[in-house]
Amino acid sequence: MKFATRTVHSGYDSNEHNRAVMPPIYQTSCFSHQHIGEELPFSYARVSQPTRDALERCLAALENARFGLAFSSGMAAIDAVLRATLKPGDEVVAVADLYGGAYRLLTQVMTAIGIKVTFADLSAPASLTPLLNEKVRLLWLETPSNPLLGLVDIAALSELAHAAGVRVAVDNTFATPYLQNPITLGADIVVHSATKYLGGHSDVLLGLVAVDDEALQQAIHFIQKSAGAVPGPQDCFLTLRGIKTLHLRMDRHCDNAERVAGWLDGHPAVEKVFFPGLAGHPGHALALRQMRRMGGIVSFYLKDDSFEAASRVAERLRYFALAESLGGVESLINHSYTMSHGAMPPEHKAALGIRKGLLRLSLGVEDADDLLADLEQALA
Ligand SMILES: Cc1ncc(COP(=O)(O)O)c(C=O)c1O
């Protein structure tokens, strides 16, 4: 089945649900047993329930994996993966350039339970090898990264990590399964903030994990049911509905991002544009190999690297809401220094290049001419 057909049909069999065309919202916490000891497909909604099950199966199909698992947020999904794969005394190597919330979880929550984290620039895969030792159990990748759109080579890094017995997890939020499939490239675990493109309409908070290995699925499901950070049926339904148009929306997000990145590149108020589709981007050749298209996010430095200049642009824009998120049908602008990466210490931000004059655009599905006209008046 081709991708566009999978987004519409995967994970759900209407014959099991009174032939309802859309997966019903099972708004129930429990399912009744006819006698003690009866084995039921669903018993208690924290452990599993049918609307969530349809979403989990759907994500697995989109990521070419055997299993999907749904959580109450992207962060809950990341937390479950870390807890399922690491124990006190273990170490994780993570890309330095990653979402601020993931940085906070790794540095403040995981280190507090005895897990050591090493951040590294892995844009050259060979830089991984000297960081591996017998205590490293997990490699954490995010590609393209938030907010600087840095890329790492999933296939090459997975090969090096696996040779040392290290599992590989990839945050695939920015690319989505439409543009990139980490498990097909050799990774073990894929994580999504489905709050972004998979949900796609800025109306749901949800996290997803896909794995191919049954032992991993069981370990992550054990955390899912034990800690209980699961999404409710309404949120699963909204995400399933969003996924049905993922391929259509992503193509428009990508079209708009290409237009906007090209337009910003060389604009007199702009110092530098970050977009893997630009030939000057350091990950451009890798993006052409690893991704089907370049994604819907464009970040840029203003020449005037100040809060005031960034605020002026954000406040003048009419179609881009100044908001923390991304991946919805409406365009958004984010000031990474204070918003998505507010939790990152200033020295880590400085080392990465997350400056006060950095703005991240999430291109929606509006008409590109209107978005360009809006940017033109805001940057004038
Ligand atoms: C790349 C990435 N991963 C994970 C998350 C966390 O997801 P959530 O906000 O759904 O918890 C985000 C949120 O912005 C993100 O951008």
The ligand as a Gaussian input file, in Angstrom:
#p B3LYP/6-31G(d) Opt

LIG

0 1
 C       11.235000      18.115000      17.983000
 C       10.295000      18.051000      19.149000
 N       10.249000      16.931000      19.895000
 C        9.424000      16.818000      20.960000
 C        8.619000      17.868000      21.342000
 C        7.738000      17.709000      22.549000
 O        6.427000      17.442000      22.175000
 P        5.137000      17.854000      23.036000
 O        5.111000      19.344000      23.076000
 O        4.019000      17.217000      22.282000
 O        5.321000      17.293000      24.386000
 C        8.627000      19.047000      20.595000
 C        7.767000      20.172000      20.994000
 O        7.905000      21.280000      20.510000
 C        9.493000      19.146000      19.482000
 O        9.564000      20.252000      18.726000

